[in-house]
Amino acid sequence: MQCWICASPASGVCRFCGRAVCRDDAKNHVFVLEVYPADGKLYGLAVEDALYCGVCKPKAEPVKMDFLEAPDSGPPKKVTKSTPTE
């Protein structure tokens, strides 16, 4: 595998986009592994120095993923042995 930036042998891949990077071009960036509620507050597990290529642009704010939601087709159908498959 070659570095995305300089084409020398890669040492790892960016945690955010998967681009291969060598030791000279690799950077660090905070990566949040998980967020969970506790005691009425939100806590997070994070890696302070995750491998980062410096090319991609991780978003600081969440991105809405409407395209992943199924269209609303009403309540789910009850499945029985006689229900035909679609």
C-alpha positions, 0 to 999 in steps of 0.5 A: 500500500502506498501513501495517498500524499507522497506514494511512499510505503504506507504505515497506516490508514486514516481513521476517518476516510481510510486513506493510506498514509506514511509516517512522514505525512500522518497527523493526529486528530481526536476521534470520538468512539462512543457517546453515552448518557450517565447521571443526566449528562453526556459522556464520551470515550475518545482517542486523542491521537487517532491517525489522520491523513490531513486531506479529509475534513471530518465534520465538527457537527453531526450530519443528518442521514435522511437517505438512510431512513425507509419511506413511511409505508404505514404500520408494519404488516403482520407476517404469517405463514400464508403472507406472500413474499414480495 
